[in-house]
């Protein structure tokens, strides 16, 4: 049965990926600010770009959106979401209803250069069961302002968990 679009229906963006992508970061579903802007992690209080800036040691916040995405791709990092579409009246993951999930297995088969997956938060992390058993993954503290963990602790976790996936061995 096809989902009927309503004002509360949210759809994910296409994946940001290239033949050089080694690490795929998966969020849950873009929030209202991101959907309105047509950009991943557009809410000004979302810490995603700041956290990745600390991991990659690149000035992501000073770049425009297209340059941010290009920098991620240059470093072998891709982006996507686990939820293809859902009803949600707010930007909170706890408000996601009637979720239809993206086919992560097919994406990983299409892009065999992906060697690891990182989930941005617990909601996204529940999709880990869709991954092939031999693919390393990690569940990061959410970059959302709804997670009140101090920024310094989030940064340390993101660095500790992502750097080994970006530079294995």
DSSP file (Angstrom, degrees, kcal/mol; ACC not computed):
  #  RESIDUE AA STRUCTURE BP1 BP2  ACC     N-H-->O    O-->H-N    N-H-->O    O-->H-N    TCO  KAPPA ALPHA  PHI   PSI    X-CA   Y-CA   Z-CA
    1    1 A X              0   0    0      0, 0.0     2,-0.1     0, 0.0     0, 0.0   0.000 360.0 360.0 360.0 130.0    0.0    0.0    0.0
    2    2 A X        -     0   0    0      1,-0.1     2,-0.4     0, 0.0     0, 0.0  -0.448 360.0-115.9 -75.4 144.6    1.4    3.4   -1.0
    3    3 A X        -     0   0    0     -2,-0.1     2,-0.5     1,-0.0    -1,-0.1  -0.667  24.4-134.1 -80.7 131.8    1.9    6.1    1.6
    4    4 A X        -     0   0    0     -2,-0.4     2,-0.2     1,-0.0    -1,-0.0  -0.761  24.0-119.2 -87.3 127.8   -0.2    9.1    1.1
    5    5 A X        +     0   0    0     -2,-0.5     2,-0.3     2,-0.0    82,-0.0  -0.459  39.0 172.8 -69.0 133.7    1.8   12.4    1.5
    6    6 A X    >   -     0   0    0     -2,-0.2     3,-2.0     1,-0.0    -1,-0.0  -0.832  50.9 -95.7-129.9 170.0    0.6   14.7    4.3
    7    7 A X  T 3  S+     0   0    0     -2,-0.3    -2,-0.0     1,-0.3    -1,-0.0   0.774 126.9  52.7 -59.3 -22.9    2.0   17.9    5.7
    8    8 A X  T 3  S+     0   0    0      2,-0.1    80,-2.7    79,-0.0     2,-0.5   0.410  83.7 110.5 -91.8   2.0    3.5   15.7    8.5
    9    9 A X  E <   -A   87   0A   0     -3,-2.0     2,-0.4    78,-0.2    78,-0.2  -0.654  49.1-168.6 -81.6 127.3    5.2   13.3    6.0
   10   10 A X  E     -A   86   0A   0     76,-3.3    76,-2.1    -2,-0.5     2,-0.4  -0.933   2.3-164.6-115.4 139.6    9.0   13.7    5.9
   11   11 A X  E     -A   85   0A   0     -2,-0.4    74,-0.2    74,-0.2    73,-0.1  -0.945  20.0-118.7-123.0 144.5   11.3   12.1    3.3
   12   12 A X        -     0   0    0     72,-2.9     2,-0.2    -2,-0.4     3,-0.1  -0.252  28.8-109.8 -74.7 167.6   15.0   11.6    3.5
   13   13 A X        -     0   0    0      1,-0.1    68,-0.3     3,-0.0    -1,-0.1  -0.482  43.3 -86.1 -87.1 164.3   17.5   13.2    1.1
   14   14 A X        -     0   0    0     -2,-0.2    -1,-0.1     1,-0.1    65,-0.1  -0.338  58.6 -87.9 -64.2 156.0   19.4   11.2   -1.5
   15   15 A X        -     0   0    0     -3,-0.1     2,-0.7     1,-0.1    65,-0.2  -0.367  28.2-137.3 -66.2 146.2   22.6    9.6   -0.2
   16   16 A X  B     +C   79   0B   0     63,-2.7    63,-2.0    -3,-0.1     2,-0.3  -0.928  53.4 135.0-100.4 109.0   25.8   11.7   -0.4
   17   17 A X        -     0   0    0     -2,-0.7     2,-0.3    61,-0.2    61,-0.1  -0.985  32.4-172.9-157.1 154.9   28.2    9.1   -1.6
   18   18 A X    >   -     0   0    0     -2,-0.3     3,-1.9    55,-0.1    -2,-0.0  -0.915  47.6 -93.4-145.0 171.4   31.0    8.5   -4.1
   19   19 A X  T 3  S+     0   0    0     -2,-0.3    94,-0.0     1,-0.3    -2,-0.0   0.644 124.8  55.5 -63.3 -11.6   33.1    5.6   -5.4
   20   20 A X  T 3  S+     0   0    0     57,-0.1     2,-0.3    53,-0.0    -1,-0.3   0.382  75.9 126.4-100.5   2.6   35.7    6.6   -2.7
   21   21 A X    <   +     0   0    0     -3,-1.9    56,-0.2     1,-0.2     3,-0.1  -0.458  21.6 162.5 -67.7 124.9   33.3    6.5    0.3
   22   22 A X        +     0   0    0     54,-2.6    93,-2.8     1,-0.3    94,-1.5   0.649  65.6  44.0-110.1 -28.8   34.7    4.2    3.0
   23   23 A X  E     -de  77 116B   0     53,-2.7    55,-2.9    91,-0.2     2,-0.5  -0.982  66.2-161.5-124.8 125.1   32.6    5.4    6.0
   24   24 A X  E     -de  78 117B   0     92,-2.2    94,-2.7    -2,-0.5     2,-0.6  -0.929   5.3-157.5-107.5 123.2   28.9    5.9    5.8
   25   25 A X  E     -de  79 118B   0     53,-2.9    55,-1.7    -2,-0.5     2,-0.5  -0.890  12.0-162.5-100.7 124.2   27.3    8.0    8.5
   26   26 A X  E     -de  80 119B   0     92,-3.0    94,-3.1    -2,-0.6    55,-0.3  -0.923   7.6-172.7-113.0 125.1   23.6    7.3    8.9
   27   27 A X  E     -d   81   0B   0     53,-2.4    55,-2.4    -2,-0.5    56,-0.2  -0.329  31.8-114.3 -94.5-173.4   21.1    9.6   10.6
   28   28 A X  S    S-     0   0    0     92,-0.3    55,-2.3     1,-0.3     2,-0.3   0.944  76.3 -40.9 -86.2 -67.6   17.5    8.8   11.4
   29   29 A X        -     0   0    0     53,-0.1    -1,-0.3    52,-0.1    55,-0.1  -0.924  67.4 -92.6-163.7 136.0   15.4   11.3    9.3
   30   30 A X        -     0   0    0     -2,-0.3    10,-0.1    -3,-0.1     2,-0.1  -0.233  42.3-129.0 -57.5 142.1   16.0   15.0    8.5
   31   31 A X     >  -     0   0    0      1,-0.1     4,-2.7   -21,-0.0     5,-0.2  -0.209  33.6 -87.4 -81.1 179.0   14.2   17.4   10.9
   32   32 A X  H  > S+     0   0    0      1,-0.2     4,-2.6     2,-0.2     5,-0.2   0.876 126.1  50.7 -59.3 -42.0   12.0   20.2    9.9
   33   33 A X  H  > S+     0   0    0      2,-0.2     4,-1.9     1,-0.2    -1,-0.2   0.912 113.1  46.4 -65.0 -41.0   14.8   22.8    9.6
   34   34 A X  H  >>S+     0   0    0      2,-0.2     4,-1.8     1,-0.2     5,-1.7   0.919 113.0  48.9 -66.5 -43.4   16.8   20.5    7.4
   35   35 A X  H  <5S+     0   0    0     -4,-2.7    -2,-0.2     1,-0.2    -1,-0.2   0.912 111.8  49.2 -62.7 -41.9   13.8   19.6    5.2
   36   36 A X  H  <5S+     0   0    0     -4,-2.6    -1,-0.2     1,-0.2    -2,-0.2   0.875 117.4  40.9 -64.9 -36.8   13.0   23.3    4.8
   37   37 A X  H  <5S-     0   0    0     -4,-1.9    -1,-0.2     2,-0.2    -2,-0.2   0.662 103.6-130.3 -84.4 -17.3   16.6   24.1    3.8
   38   38 A X  T  <5S+     0   0    0     -4,-1.8     2,-0.3     1,-0.3    -3,-0.2   0.829  70.8 110.8  69.8  31.5   17.0   21.0    1.7
   39   39 A X  S > <S-     0   0    0     -5,-1.7     3,-0.7    -6,-0.2    -1,-0.3  -0.989  74.6-105.3-139.8 144.2   20.3   20.2    3.5
   40   40 A X  T 3  S+     0   0    0     -2,-0.3   -10,-0.0     1,-0.2    39,-0.0  -0.472 101.7   0.4 -63.4 137.0   21.5   17.6    5.9
   41   41 A X  T 3  S+     0   0    0     -2,-0.2     8,-0.2     1,-0.1    -1,-0.2   0.885  79.6 152.6  53.2  52.2   21.9   18.9    9.5
   42   42 A X    <   +     0   0    0     -3,-0.7     2,-0.1   -11,-0.1    -1,-0.1   0.659  30.7 109.8 -87.8 -17.6   20.7   22.4    8.8
   43   43 A X  S >  S-     0   0    0      1,-0.2     3,-1.5     2,-0.1   -12,-0.0  -0.412  71.3-134.3 -61.5 130.3   19.3   23.2   12.2
   44   44 A X  T 3  S+     0   0    0      1,-0.3    -1,-0.2    -2,-0.1    -2,-0.0   0.730 103.1  49.8 -62.8 -21.5   21.7   25.8   13.7
   45   45 A X  T 3  S+     0   0    0      2,-0.0     2,-0.3     0, 0.0    -1,-0.3   0.570  83.2 105.9 -93.8  -8.6   21.8   23.9   17.1
   46   46 A X    <   -     0   0    0     -3,-1.5     3,-0.3     1,-0.1     4,-0.2  -0.552  60.2-154.4 -70.6 134.6   22.6   20.5   15.6
   47   47 A X     >  +     0   0    0     96,-2.8     4,-2.9    -2,-0.3     5,-0.2   0.290  60.6 110.1 -96.2   9.2   26.2   19.8   16.2
   48   48 A X  H  > S+     0   0    0      1,-0.2     4,-2.6    95,-0.2     5,-0.3   0.921  81.6  42.3 -52.7 -54.1   26.9   17.4   13.3
   49   49 A X  H  > S+     0   0    0     -3,-0.3     4,-2.0    -8,-0.2    -1,-0.2   0.869 115.5  50.3 -66.4 -35.9   29.1   19.7   11.3
   50   50 A X  H  > S+     0   0    0     -4,-0.2     4,-1.6     2,-0.2    -1,-0.2   0.908 111.6  48.5 -66.0 -41.9   31.0   20.9   14.4
   51   51 A X  H  X S+     0   0    0     -4,-2.9     4,-1.5     1,-0.2    -2,-0.2   0.919 113.7  45.3 -66.0 -43.9   31.6   17.3   15.5
   52   52 A X  H  X S+     0   0    0     -4,-2.6     4,-3.1    -5,-0.2     5,-0.3   0.838 106.9  60.3 -69.5 -30.9   32.8   16.2   12.1
   53   53 A X  H  X>S+     0   0    0     -4,-2.0     4,-1.6    -5,-0.3     5,-0.9   0.914 106.3  47.2 -58.8 -42.0   35.0   19.3   11.9
   54   54 A X  H  <5S+     0   0    0     -4,-1.6    -1,-0.2     2,-0.2    -2,-0.2   0.839 114.7  46.6 -70.5 -31.8   36.8   18.1   15.0
   55   55 A X  H  <5S+     0   0    0     -4,-1.5    -2,-0.2     1,-0.2    -1,-0.2   0.941 121.6  34.3 -72.8 -48.6   37.2   14.5   13.6
   56   56 A X  H  <5S-     0   0    0     -4,-3.1    -2,-0.2     2,-0.2    -3,-0.2   0.635  97.5-133.7 -83.6 -14.5   38.4   15.6   10.1
   57   57 A X  T  <5 +     0   0    0     -4,-1.6     2,-0.3    -5,-0.3    -3,-0.2   0.916  64.2 127.8  57.0  44.4   40.4   18.6   11.3
   58   58 A X  S   <S-     0   0    0     -5,-0.9     2,-2.4    -6,-0.2     3,-0.3  -0.970  72.6-112.7-129.0 144.8   38.8   20.6    8.5
   59   59 A X    >   +     0   0    0     -2,-0.3     3,-1.0     1,-0.2     4,-0.5  -0.358  51.5 156.7 -78.3  64.9   37.0   24.0    8.8
   60   60 A X  G >   +     0   0    0     -2,-2.4     3,-1.5     1,-0.3    -1,-0.2   0.864  67.1  58.7 -59.2 -38.9   33.5   22.6    7.8
   61   61 A X  G 3  S+     0   0    0     -3,-0.3    -1,-0.3     1,-0.3    -2,-0.1   0.777 102.6  54.1 -64.8 -25.5   31.6   25.4    9.6
   62   62 A X  G <  S+     0   0    0     -3,-1.0    -1,-0.3     2,-0.1     2,-0.2   0.565  98.1  83.9 -83.3  -8.7   33.4   28.0    7.5
   63   63 A X  S <  S-     0   0    0     -3,-1.5     2,-0.1    -4,-0.5    -3,-0.0  -0.596  82.5-112.8 -95.9 154.3   32.4   26.3    4.2
   64   64 A X     >  -     0   0    0     -2,-0.2     4,-2.2     1,-0.1     5,-0.2  -0.333  43.5 -96.0 -73.7 170.6   29.1   26.6    2.3
   65   65 A X  H  > S+     0   0    0      1,-0.2     4,-2.4     2,-0.2     5,-0.2   0.897 122.9  50.5 -59.4 -46.4   27.0   23.5    2.1
   66   66 A X  H  > S+     0   0    0      1,-0.2     4,-2.2     2,-0.2    -1,-0.2   0.895 111.9  48.6 -60.5 -40.2   28.2   22.2   -1.2
   67   67 A X  H  > S+     0   0    0      2,-0.2     4,-2.3     1,-0.2    -1,-0.2   0.847 108.2  54.8 -69.7 -34.0   31.8   22.5   -0.1
   68   68 A X  H  X S+     0   0    0     -4,-2.2     4,-2.3     2,-0.2    -2,-0.2   0.949 110.1  46.1 -61.3 -47.9   31.1   20.7    3.2
   69   69 A X  H  X S+     0   0    0     -4,-2.4     4,-2.4     1,-0.2    -2,-0.2   0.916 112.0  51.0 -62.4 -42.2   29.7   17.8    1.3
   70   70 A X  H  X S+     0   0    0     -4,-2.2     4,-2.4     1,-0.2    -1,-0.2   0.885 108.5  52.3 -63.2 -38.2   32.6   17.8   -1.1
   71   71 A X  H  X S+     0   0    0     -4,-2.3     4,-1.7     2,-0.2    -1,-0.2   0.920 108.5  50.6 -63.9 -43.2   35.0   17.8    1.9
   72   72 A X  H  <>S+     0   0    0     -4,-2.3     5,-3.0     1,-0.2     3,-0.3   0.946 111.6  47.6 -58.1 -47.4   33.3   14.8    3.4
   73   73 A X  H ><5S+     0   0    0     -4,-2.4     3,-1.5     1,-0.2    -1,-0.2   0.882 107.4  56.3 -63.0 -37.8   33.5   12.9    0.1
   74   74 A X  H 3<5S+     0   0    0     -4,-2.4    -1,-0.2     1,-0.3    -2,-0.2   0.858 109.2  47.2 -60.4 -35.3   37.2   13.9   -0.2
   75   75 A X  T 3<5S-     0   0    0     -4,-1.7    -1,-0.3    -3,-0.3    -2,-0.2   0.339 123.4-105.6 -89.4   6.3   37.8   12.2    3.2
   76   76 A X  T < 5S+     0   0    0     -3,-1.5   -53,-2.7     1,-0.3   -54,-2.6   0.731  75.7 136.6  80.0  22.5   35.8    9.1    2.2
   77   77 A X  E   < - d   0  23B   0     -5,-3.0     2,-0.3   -56,-0.2    -1,-0.3  -0.894  30.2-173.4-108.4 130.9   32.7   10.0    4.3
   78   78 A X  E     - d   0  24B   0    -55,-2.9   -53,-2.9    -2,-0.5     2,-0.3  -0.771   8.9-146.3-115.7 164.9   29.2    9.6    3.0
   79   79 A X  E     +Cd  16  25B   0    -63,-2.0   -63,-2.7    -2,-0.3     2,-0.3  -0.965  29.2 132.4-131.8 146.6   25.8   10.5    4.4
   80   80 A X  E     - d   0  26B   0    -55,-1.7   -53,-2.4    -2,-0.3     2,-0.3  -0.945  41.0-109.4-168.1-173.8   22.3    9.1    4.4
   81   81 A X  E     - d   0  27B   0    -68,-0.3   -53,-0.2    -2,-0.3   -52,-0.1  -0.932  10.3-138.3-129.2 153.3   19.4    8.2    6.6
   82   82 A X  S    S+     0   0    0    -55,-2.4    20,-2.6    -2,-0.3     2,-0.5   0.782  90.5  68.1 -79.8 -27.5   17.9    5.0    7.8
   83   83 A X  E     - B   0 101A   0    -55,-2.3    18,-0.3    18,-0.3     3,-0.1  -0.832  59.3-170.1 -97.7 125.2   14.3    6.2    7.4
   84   84 A X  E    S-     0   0A   0     16,-2.8   -72,-2.9    -2,-0.5     2,-0.3   0.919  73.2 -20.2 -75.9 -46.7   13.2    6.8    3.8
   85   85 A X  E     +AB  11 100A   0     15,-1.6    15,-2.9   -74,-0.2    -1,-0.3  -0.981  67.5 158.1-160.0 156.2    9.9    8.5    4.9
   86   86 A X  E     -A   10   0A   0    -76,-2.1   -76,-3.3    -2,-0.3     2,-0.4  -0.975  42.9 -94.6-165.6 166.3    7.7    8.7    7.9
   87   87 A X  E     +AB   9  97A   0     10,-2.8    10,-2.8    -2,-0.3     2,-0.3  -0.802  48.3 159.4 -89.6 138.5    5.0   10.8    9.6
   88   88 A X        -     0   0    0    -80,-2.7     8,-0.1    -2,-0.4    -2,-0.1  -0.844  29.5-166.6-161.5 121.8    6.4   13.2   12.1
   89   89 A X  S    S+     0   0    0      6,-0.4     2,-0.2    -2,-0.3     7,-0.1   0.584  81.9  23.8 -89.4  -9.5    4.8   16.3   13.5
   90   90 A X  S    S-     0   0    0      2,-0.2     5,-0.0   -82,-0.1     0, 0.0  -0.716  89.4-101.5-134.3-171.0    8.0   17.6   15.1
   91   91 A X  S    S+     0   0    0     -2,-0.2     2,-0.2   -60,-0.1   -62,-0.1   0.449  82.0 114.1 -94.3  -0.8   11.8   17.1   14.6
   92   92 A X    >   -     0   0    0      1,-0.1     3,-1.6     2,-0.0    -2,-0.2  -0.486  67.1-138.3 -74.0 137.0   12.1   14.6   17.5
   93   93 A X  G >  S+     0   0    0      1,-0.3     3,-1.8    -2,-0.2    -1,-0.1   0.829 103.2  66.2 -60.8 -31.1   13.0   11.0   16.6
   94   94 A X  G 3  S+     0   0    0      1,-0.3    -1,-0.3    -6,-0.0    -2,-0.0   0.672  95.6  58.4 -66.2 -14.9   10.5    9.9   19.2
   95   95 A X  G <  S+     0   0    0     -3,-1.6    -6,-0.4     2,-0.1     2,-0.3   0.419  75.3 121.3 -93.2   0.4    7.7   11.4   17.0
   96   96 A X    <   +     0   0    0     -3,-1.8     2,-0.3    -4,-0.2    -8,-0.2  -0.499  39.4 176.2 -68.1 127.3    8.6    9.2   14.0
   97   97 A X  E     +B   87   0A   0    -10,-2.8   -10,-2.8    -2,-0.3    -2,-0.1  -0.951  54.8  10.9-132.1 151.0    5.5    7.2   13.0
   98   98 A X  E    S-     0   0A   0     -2,-0.3     2,-0.2   -12,-0.2    -1,-0.2   0.889  82.6-167.9  51.8  47.2    4.8    4.7   10.1
   99   99 A X  E     -     0   0A   0    -13,-0.1     2,-0.5    -3,-0.1   -13,-0.2  -0.434  17.9-160.4 -72.9 136.2    8.5    4.7    9.1
  100  100 A X  E     -B   85   0A   0    -15,-2.9   -16,-2.8    -2,-0.2   -15,-1.6  -0.985  22.9-139.7-111.2 123.6    9.5    3.1    5.8
  101  101 A X  E     -B   83   0A   0     -2,-0.5   -18,-0.3   -18,-0.3     2,-0.1  -0.531  10.4-113.7 -90.7 149.2   13.2    2.3    6.0
  102  102 A X        -     0   0    0    -20,-2.6     2,-1.4    -2,-0.2     3,-0.2  -0.429  35.6-108.0 -70.1 153.3   15.9    2.7    3.3
  103  103 A X     >  +     0   0    0      1,-0.2     4,-1.8    -2,-0.1     5,-0.1  -0.679  42.8 173.7 -87.2  88.2   17.4   -0.5    1.9
  104  104 A X  H  > S+     0   0    0     -2,-1.4     4,-2.6     1,-0.2     5,-0.2   0.868  74.0  58.0 -66.4 -37.9   20.8   -0.3    3.5
  105  105 A X  H  > S+     0   0    0      1,-0.2     4,-1.8     2,-0.2    -1,-0.2   0.925 107.6  47.0 -59.8 -44.7   21.9   -3.8    2.3
  106  106 A X  H  > S+     0   0    0      2,-0.2     4,-2.2     1,-0.2    -1,-0.2   0.910 111.3  51.3 -64.5 -41.5   21.3   -2.8   -1.3
  107  107 A X  H  X S+     0   0    0     -4,-1.8     4,-1.7     1,-0.2    -1,-0.2   0.924 110.1  49.3 -61.0 -43.4   23.1    0.5   -0.9
  108  108 A X  H  < S+     0   0    0     -4,-2.6    -1,-0.2     1,-0.2     6,-0.2   0.833 110.1  51.2 -67.0 -31.7   26.1   -1.3    0.6
  109  109 A X  H  < S+     0   0    0     -4,-1.8     3,-0.4    -5,-0.2    -1,-0.2   0.870 110.2  49.6 -70.2 -36.1   26.1   -3.8   -2.3
  110  110 A X  H  < S+     0   0    0     -4,-2.2     2,-0.5     1,-0.3    -2,-0.2   0.798 118.0  40.6 -70.5 -28.6   26.1   -0.9   -4.8
  111  111 A X    ><  +     0   0    0     -4,-1.7     3,-1.8    -5,-0.2    -1,-0.3  -0.703  65.2 170.6-123.2  76.9   29.0    0.7   -3.0
  112  112 A X  T 3   +     0   0    0     -2,-0.5    -1,-0.1    -3,-0.4    -4,-0.1   0.583  69.3  75.5 -69.4  -7.9   31.5   -2.0   -2.0
  113  113 A X  T 3   +     0   0    0      2,-0.0     2,-0.4   -94,-0.0    -1,-0.3   0.702  69.3 103.9 -74.1 -16.7   34.1    0.6   -1.0
  114  114 A X    <   +     0   0    0     -3,-1.8   -92,-0.2    -6,-0.2   -91,-0.2  -0.533  42.6 170.5 -68.8 119.9   32.1    1.3    2.1
  115  115 A X        +     0   0    0    -93,-2.8    21,-0.7    -2,-0.4     2,-0.3   0.496  59.0  18.6-110.3  -9.0   34.0   -0.5    4.9
  116  116 A X  E     -ef  23 136B   0    -94,-1.5   -92,-2.2    19,-0.1     2,-0.4  -0.989  59.9-146.2-160.4 156.4   32.3    0.8    8.0
  117  117 A X  E     -ef  24 137B   0     19,-2.0    21,-1.7    -2,-0.3     2,-0.4  -0.987   6.5-164.7-130.1 137.6   29.0    2.5    9.1
  118  118 A X  E     -ef  25 138B   0    -94,-2.7   -92,-3.0    -2,-0.4     2,-0.5  -0.986  11.8-148.0-120.6 133.1   28.4    5.0   11.9
  119  119 A X  E     -ef  26 139B   0     19,-2.8    21,-3.0    -2,-0.4     2,-1.5  -0.879  11.7-137.5-102.2 127.5   25.0    5.7   13.2
  120  120 A X  E    S- f   0 140B   0    -94,-3.1     4,-0.4    -2,-0.5   -92,-0.3  -0.652  74.4 -19.1 -85.3  86.3   24.2    9.2   14.4
  121  121 A X  S  > S-     0   0    0     -2,-1.5     4,-2.0    19,-1.3    19,-0.2  -0.171  85.0 -73.9 102.3 165.8   22.2    8.4   17.5
  122  122 A X  H  > S+     0   0    0      2,-0.2     4,-1.1     1,-0.2    -1,-0.1   0.848 123.0  57.2 -67.9 -38.0   20.3    5.5   19.0
  123  123 A X  H >4 S+     0   0    0      1,-0.2     3,-0.7     2,-0.2     4,-0.2   0.949 112.8  41.0 -61.6 -47.5   17.3    5.8   16.7
  124  124 A X  H >4 S+     0   0    0     -4,-0.4     3,-2.1     1,-0.2    -1,-0.2   0.892 108.2  64.2 -63.8 -38.5   19.5    5.4   13.6
  125  125 A X  H >< S+     0   0    0     -4,-2.0     3,-2.0     1,-0.3    -1,-0.2   0.709  83.3  74.3 -61.6 -22.2   21.5    2.7   15.4
  126  126 A X  G X< S+     0   0    0     -4,-1.1     3,-0.7    -3,-0.7    -1,-0.3   0.686  86.0  66.5 -64.7 -15.3   18.5    0.4   15.6
  127  127 A X  G X   +     0   0    0     -3,-2.1     3,-2.4     1,-0.2    -1,-0.3   0.461  69.4  99.4 -82.7  -0.4   19.0   -0.2   11.9
  128  128 A X  G X   +     0   0    0     -3,-2.0     3,-1.9     1,-0.3    -1,-0.2   0.787  68.2  70.7 -58.0 -26.7   22.3   -1.9   12.5
  129  129 A X  G <  S+     0   0    0     -3,-0.7    -1,-0.3     1,-0.3    -2,-0.1   0.689  89.1  63.3 -65.7 -15.5   20.6   -5.2   12.2
  130  130 A X  G <  S+     0   0    0     -3,-2.4    -1,-0.3     2,-0.1    -2,-0.2   0.585  86.2  96.9 -81.3  -9.7   20.3   -4.5    8.4
  131  131 A X  S <  S-     0   0    0     -3,-1.9   -26,-0.1    -4,-0.3     6,-0.0  -0.447  88.2 -97.4 -82.0 151.0   24.1   -4.5    8.0
  132  132 A X    >   -     0   0    0      1,-0.1     3,-1.7    -2,-0.1    -1,-0.1  -0.393  39.1-116.4 -59.0 145.7   26.1   -7.5    6.8
  133  133 A X  T 3  S+     0   0    0      1,-0.3    -1,-0.1    -3,-0.1    -2,-0.1   0.769 110.5  52.1 -60.4 -28.9   27.5   -9.3    9.8
  134  134 A X  T 3  S+     0   0    0      2,-0.1     2,-0.6     0, 0.0    -1,-0.3   0.430  83.5 102.8 -92.0   2.8   31.2   -8.6    8.9
  135  135 A X  S <  S-     0   0    0     -3,-1.7   -19,-0.1   -19,-0.0   -20,-0.1  -0.756  72.1-128.9 -89.8 120.0   30.8   -4.8    8.4
  136  136 A X  E     +f  116   0B   0    -21,-0.7   -19,-2.0    -2,-0.6     2,-0.3  -0.368  36.0 170.8 -65.3 143.9   32.2   -2.8   11.4
  137  137 A X  E     -f  117   0B   0    -21,-0.2     2,-0.3    -2,-0.0   -19,-0.2  -0.972  18.8-162.1-148.1 163.2   29.8   -0.2   12.8
  138  138 A X  E     -f  118   0B   0    -21,-1.7   -19,-2.8    -2,-0.3     2,-0.6  -0.985  17.9-135.0-143.6 152.8   29.4    2.2   15.7
  139  139 A X  E     -f  119   0B   0     -2,-0.3   -19,-0.2   -21,-0.2     2,-0.2  -0.949  28.7-157.5-110.8 113.9   26.6    4.1   17.3
  140  140 A X  E     -f  120   0B   0    -21,-3.0   -19,-1.3    -2,-0.6     2,-0.2  -0.481  29.1 -93.7 -86.3 155.1   27.6    7.6   18.0
  141  141 A X        -     0   0    0     13,-0.2    -1,-0.1    -2,-0.2    17,-0.0  -0.525  60.7 -94.9 -61.3 136.8   26.0   10.0   20.6
  142  142 A X        -     0   0    0     -2,-0.2     7,-0.1     1,-0.1    -1,-0.1  -0.217  19.8-143.8 -59.6 141.2   23.4   12.0   18.6
  143  143 A X        +     0   0    0     -3,-0.1   -96,-2.8   -97,-0.1   -95,-0.2   0.519  67.7 114.9 -79.2  -5.5   24.5   15.3   17.2
  144  144 A X  S >  S-     0   0    0    -98,-0.2     3,-1.3     1,-0.1   -98,-0.1  -0.319  75.6-128.8 -65.9 145.2   21.0   16.6   18.0
  145  145 A X  T 3  S+     0   0    0      1,-0.2    -1,-0.1     3,-0.1   -99,-0.1   0.674 104.7  76.2 -66.5 -14.1   20.5   19.3   20.6
  146  146 A X  T 3  S+     0   0    0      1,-0.1     2,-0.8     2,-0.1    -1,-0.2   0.787  81.6  74.0 -66.9 -25.8   17.9   17.0   22.1
  147  147 A X  S <  S-     0   0    0     -3,-1.3    -1,-0.1     1,-0.1    -6,-0.0  -0.813  72.7-163.2 -87.9 113.5   20.8   14.9   23.5
  148  148 A X        +     0   0    0     -2,-0.8    -1,-0.1     2,-0.0     3,-0.1   0.238  40.2 133.9 -89.2  14.5   22.2   17.1   26.3
  149  149 A X  S    S-     0   0    0     -7,-0.1     5,-0.1     1,-0.1    -2,-0.1  -0.425  71.3 -94.6 -58.1 135.6   25.5   15.4   26.6
  150  150 A X    >>  -     0   0    0      1,-0.1     4,-2.1    -2,-0.1     3,-0.6  -0.219  29.3-120.4 -56.5 144.4   28.2   18.1   26.8
  151  151 A X  H 3> S+     0   0    0      1,-0.2     4,-3.1     2,-0.2     5,-0.2   0.874 111.5  57.3 -54.3 -43.0   29.8   19.0   23.5
  152  152 A X  H 3> S+     0   0    0      1,-0.2     4,-2.1     2,-0.2    -1,-0.2   0.879 108.1  47.2 -59.3 -38.5   33.3   18.0   24.7
  153  153 A X  H <> S+     0   0    0     -3,-0.6     4,-2.3     2,-0.2    -1,-0.2   0.897 112.3  49.6 -70.6 -39.6   32.1   14.5   25.5
  154  154 A X  H  X S+     0   0    0     -4,-2.1     4,-3.0     2,-0.2     5,-0.2   0.941 110.9  50.2 -61.5 -46.4   30.4   14.2   22.2
  155  155 A X  H  X S+     0   0    0     -4,-3.1     4,-2.7     1,-0.2     5,-0.2   0.919 110.5  49.1 -58.9 -44.5   33.5   15.3   20.4
  156  156 A X  H  X S+     0   0    0     -4,-2.1     4,-2.9    -5,-0.2    -1,-0.2   0.921 112.8  47.4 -62.8 -43.3   35.7   12.8   22.3
  157  157 A X  H  X S+     0   0    0     -4,-2.3     4,-2.4     2,-0.2     5,-0.3   0.930 112.5  48.8 -62.7 -46.1   33.3   10.0   21.5
  158  158 A X  H  X S+     0   0    0     -4,-3.0     4,-2.7     2,-0.2     5,-0.4   0.923 115.1  44.7 -62.3 -43.7   33.0   10.9   17.8
  159  159 A X  H  X S+     0   0    0     -4,-2.7     4,-1.9    -5,-0.2     5,-0.3   0.953 114.6  48.0 -64.3 -48.6   36.8   11.2   17.5
  160  160 A X  H  < S+     0   0    0     -4,-2.9     4,-0.4    -5,-0.2    -2,-0.2   0.846 121.3  36.4 -61.5 -35.0   37.4    7.9   19.4
  161  161 A X  H  < S+     0   0    0     -4,-2.4     4,-0.5    -5,-0.2    -1,-0.2   0.814 121.8  40.2 -91.2 -32.0   34.9    6.0   17.4
  162  162 A X  H  X S+     0   0    0     -4,-2.7     4,-2.4    -5,-0.3     3,-0.4   0.865 102.1  64.7 -88.9 -36.7   35.3    7.5   13.9
  163  163 A X  H  X S+     0   0    0     -4,-1.9     4,-2.3    -5,-0.4    -1,-0.1   0.902 102.9  49.0 -57.2 -43.4   39.0    7.9   13.5
  164  164 A X  H  4 S+     0   0    0     -4,-0.4    -1,-0.2    -5,-0.3    -2,-0.2   0.839 112.6  49.4 -65.4 -28.7   39.7    4.1   13.7
  165  165 A X  H  4 S+     0   0    0     -4,-0.5     3,-0.5    -3,-0.4    -2,-0.2   0.838 114.2  44.4 -76.4 -32.3   37.0    3.6   11.1
  166  166 A X  H  < S+     0   0    0     -4,-2.4     2,-0.2     1,-0.2    -2,-0.2   0.820 128.0  28.6 -77.2 -31.6   38.4    6.2    8.8
  167  167 A X  S  < S-     0   0    0     -4,-2.3    -1,-0.2    -5,-0.3    -2,-0.1  -0.569  83.2-174.2-129.9  67.2   42.0    5.0    9.3
  168  168 A X              0   0    0     -3,-0.5    -3,-0.1     1,-0.2    -4,-0.1  -0.255 360.0 360.0 -65.4 151.0   41.9    1.3   10.0
  169  169 A X              0   0    0     -5,-0.1    -1,-0.2     0, 0.0    -5,-0.1   0.456 360.0 360.0  86.7 360.0   45.1   -0.5   10.9
